[in-house]
Amino acid sequence: MTHSQISRLLGAPLEWEHGYPSRDAMTLVTVSNGQGEKSVLISSRGIRVVDSTEYVLAPRERVIAKRNPVKDALQISTKVAGWLVVSILLLFTCANVAGLVDSRVVLTGSMIPSINPGDLVISASPTRLKPDKGDVVIYTGKKFDGTTVASFAHRIIGGNAVSGFEVKGDNNPNPDVQKPVLSEIEGVVFFIIPLVGKLLSPQVFILLLLCGFGIWLIVDAFRDEE
């Protein structure tokens, strides 16, 4: 029995010390790595390669789980999707802070079905995105005396930047009385995210937090089992 023989069979350098065991004494040596495991049985008859599961049950920390292609693909997809969402949110936040875009939650149903209450509309300044017929614009609504009322998101159906745009809510029977000029156009809508405004309500936000915590517990439990 030599060190080199054991090391060669197991594929790993080992230092082996032994005394004078009884004739029936046997020793099982197992070496495991990412490719699997190898075992040798040392007895008075010599050394031979064996399957360790025929002699002992491997402890949990030494059991090498088989790779699951579906699970691996799911984990990679989840990570990619997560980083993609984070990147988009970060990019949007930077653009919003820099004043390149603006975001608002629609509160009324005047633009149904194109835009519903609770939808988030993202707009760009009219100096960056020229308003034209068919575009949905956000304009400053005013009374006849010039007092500001609120901001409205309606569609341009006619007019021009000089004499004023004719605007109308898709769900309204008649055009708006006010014809906003270019200086009253706050932004031109170029992207709509449905239902985001409703998700920002306190009740829904708390519910999402609880759901997220529950998902985290489930994922953590599966990790422990592995």
C-alpha positions as MATLAB code, in Angstrom:
seq = 'MTHSQISRLLGAPLEWEHGYPSRDAMTLVTVSNGQGEKSVLISSRGIRVVDSTEYVLAPRERVIAKRNPVKDALQISTKVAGWLVVSILLLFTCANVAGLVDSRVVLTGSMIPSINPGDLVISASPTRLKPDKGDVVIYTGKKFDGTTVASFAHRIIGGNAVSGFEVKGDNNPNPDVQKPVLSEIEGVVFFIIPLVGKLLSPQVFILLLLCGFGIWLIVDAFRDEE';
ca = [
       0.000    0.000    0.000;
       1.628    3.285   -1.106;
       0.774    6.975   -1.083;
       1.223    7.170   -4.842;
      -1.205    4.330   -5.472;
      -3.983    5.951   -3.405;
      -3.317    9.382   -4.908;
      -3.404    7.948   -8.435;
      -6.708    6.164   -7.895;
      -8.394    9.174   -6.281;
      -6.784   11.804   -8.477;
      -5.661   13.843   -5.465;
      -2.433   14.005   -3.420;
      -2.917   12.242   -0.087;
      -0.744   11.435    2.906;
      -1.747    8.106    4.415;
      -0.561    6.745    7.753;
      -1.545    3.374    9.110;
      -0.428    1.013   11.800;
      -1.075   -2.661   11.954;
      -4.843   -3.107   11.652;
      -6.634   -6.374   12.183;
      -7.296   -8.655    9.254;
     -10.957   -7.571    9.025;
     -10.293   -3.803    9.244;
     -11.309   -1.693    6.225;
     -11.011    2.029    5.458;
     -13.114    3.942    2.921;
     -11.553    7.118    1.486;
     -13.697    9.440   -0.672;
     -12.641   12.581   -2.544;
     -15.297   14.800   -4.173;
     -15.187   17.867   -6.414;
     -17.296   19.644   -9.009;
     -17.016   16.700  -11.432;
     -18.200   14.082   -8.951;
     -16.527   11.823   -6.407;
     -14.122    8.897   -6.257;
     -13.738    6.334   -3.496;
     -11.260    3.619   -2.659;
     -11.574    0.831   -0.118;
      -8.402   -0.048    1.779;
      -8.283   -3.474    3.395;
      -5.851   -6.271    4.087;
      -6.531   -7.504    0.566;
      -5.280   -4.285   -1.006;
      -6.783   -1.155   -2.519;
      -9.675   -1.053   -4.957;
     -11.967    1.583   -6.416;
     -15.541    1.278   -5.123;
     -18.868    3.088   -5.086;
     -19.098    4.792   -1.694;
     -22.912    4.618   -1.659;
     -22.646    0.844   -1.283;
     -20.937    1.325    2.084;
     -22.056    4.613    3.653;
     -24.567    7.403    3.091;
     -22.759   10.621    2.164;
     -23.326   13.586    4.510;
     -25.427   16.466    3.151;
     -22.484   18.843    2.862;
     -20.676   16.405    0.553;
     -23.598   15.561   -1.712;
     -23.102   17.239   -5.078;
     -26.430   18.224   -6.587;
     -26.958   17.426  -10.251;
     -27.248   20.403  -12.569;
     -30.785   21.189  -13.715;
     -30.746   22.959  -17.108;
     -34.282   24.299  -16.687;
     -33.540   25.662  -13.224;
     -30.250   27.173  -14.380;
     -31.967   28.864  -17.327;
     -34.692   30.190  -15.027;
     -32.141   31.628  -12.601;
     -30.205   33.303  -15.412;
     -33.400   34.707  -16.942;
     -34.512   36.066  -13.572;
     -31.166   37.769  -12.991;
     -31.114   39.270  -16.494;
     -34.700   40.513  -16.143;
     -33.939   41.977  -12.724;
     -30.863   43.845  -13.935;
     -32.769   45.037  -17.008;
     -35.564   46.489  -14.869;
     -33.050   48.140  -12.541;
     -31.176   49.618  -15.520;
     -34.361   51.010  -17.071;
     -35.485   52.521  -13.764;
     -32.052   54.044  -13.197;
     -31.962   55.481  -16.718;
     -35.474   56.896  -16.367;
     -34.661   58.404  -12.961;
     -31.561   60.120  -14.337;
     -33.505   61.452  -17.342;
     -36.284   62.680  -15.047;
     -33.869   64.446  -12.691;
     -32.061   66.019  -15.651;
     -35.359   67.376  -16.971;
     -35.218   65.393  -20.209;
     -38.534   63.653  -19.522;
     -41.487   64.079  -17.183;
     -43.896   61.526  -15.734;
     -47.429   61.952  -14.432;
     -50.275   59.736  -13.303;
     -53.572   60.217  -15.153;
     -56.493   60.667  -12.757;
     -59.518   61.005  -15.060;
     -61.098   58.910  -17.793;
     -61.198   61.573  -20.507;
     -58.700   59.632  -22.655;
     -60.229   56.148  -22.321;
     -59.442   53.713  -23.951;
     -56.063   55.097  -25.048;
     -55.123   56.176  -21.528;
     -56.928   54.929  -18.425;
     -57.064   56.344  -14.897;
     -53.978   55.196  -13.017;
     -51.780   54.993  -16.123;
     -48.382   56.680  -16.018;
     -47.662   58.922  -19.019;
     -44.095   59.868  -19.880;
     -43.610   63.027  -21.889;
     -40.830   65.134  -23.382;
     -40.644   68.907  -23.610;
     -42.122   70.399  -26.823;
     -38.687   71.884  -27.481;
     -37.343   68.320  -27.779;
     -40.389   66.615  -29.289;
     -42.467   68.775  -31.631;
     -46.234   68.447  -31.020;
     -48.270   67.492  -34.067;
     -51.786   66.420  -34.979;
     -52.609   63.054  -33.391;
     -50.165   63.486  -30.515;
     -51.294   63.394  -26.899;
     -50.006   66.495  -25.154;
     -50.050   67.713  -21.576;
     -51.097   71.339  -21.456;
     -51.772   73.903  -18.746;
     -55.514   74.387  -18.407;
     -56.613   77.952  -17.659;
     -59.813   79.845  -16.947;
     -60.973   82.712  -19.165;
     -59.216   85.158  -16.837;
     -55.905   83.297  -17.244;
     -55.973   81.591  -13.846;
     -54.306   78.167  -13.942;
     -56.710   75.294  -13.262;
     -54.783   72.048  -13.790;
     -52.815   70.079  -16.350;
     -54.701   67.995  -18.923;
     -53.519   65.177  -21.192;
     -55.578   65.370  -24.391;
     -55.031   64.653  -28.076;
     -54.335   67.287  -30.730;
     -57.012   67.124  -33.442;
     -56.193   70.345  -35.255;
     -54.834   73.888  -35.068;
     -51.219   74.981  -34.849;
     -48.619   76.288  -32.413;
     -49.294   79.953  -33.212;
     -53.075   80.299  -33.131;
     -53.458   77.407  -30.711;
     -53.955   73.654  -30.926;
     -57.429   72.143  -30.945;
     -57.380   69.373  -28.334;
     -59.919   66.790  -27.241;
     -60.094   63.856  -24.869;
     -60.707   60.603  -26.770;
     -63.594   59.860  -24.426;
     -65.065   63.385  -24.503;
     -67.912   64.265  -26.900;
     -66.567   67.739  -27.724;
     -63.172   69.438  -28.089;
     -61.816   71.503  -25.212;
     -62.805   75.158  -25.094;
     -59.224   76.236  -24.554;
     -56.847   76.133  -27.496;
     -53.371   75.933  -25.938;
     -50.492   77.622  -27.710;
     -46.978   76.206  -27.730;
     -45.993   78.030  -24.534;
     -48.849   76.272  -22.711;
     -47.790   72.797  -23.854;
     -45.928   71.177  -20.967;
     -44.995   67.962  -22.717;
     -45.658   65.576  -25.586;
     -46.544   62.045  -24.452;
     -44.391   59.338  -26.056;
     -44.814   56.409  -23.669;
     -47.572   55.024  -21.444;
     -47.161   52.544  -18.578;
     -50.545   51.063  -17.564;
     -51.748   50.888  -13.936;
     -48.530   52.193  -12.359;
     -50.433   54.950  -10.572;
     -52.697   52.401   -8.886;
     -49.676   50.414   -7.744;
     -48.347   53.520   -6.026;
     -51.307   53.694   -3.646;
     -50.417   52.865    0.009;
     -52.673   49.794    0.173;
     -51.283   48.223   -2.997;
     -47.720   49.136   -2.040;
     -48.052   47.322    1.301;
     -49.584   44.320   -0.472;
     -46.667   44.217   -2.916;
     -44.196   44.362   -0.039;
     -45.920   41.413    1.662;
     -45.974   39.414   -1.583;
     -42.309   40.178   -2.182;
     -41.443   39.069    1.351;
     -43.399   35.837    0.843;
     -41.589   35.099   -2.427;
     -38.260   35.781   -0.729;
     -39.115   33.274    2.038;
     -40.029   30.606   -0.528;
     -36.835   31.138   -2.535;
     -34.755   31.104    0.647;
     -36.391   27.831    1.729;
     -35.479   26.186   -1.596;
     -31.899   27.394   -1.203;
     -31.701   25.814    2.245;
     -32.911   22.494    0.830;
     -30.143   22.577   -1.730;
];
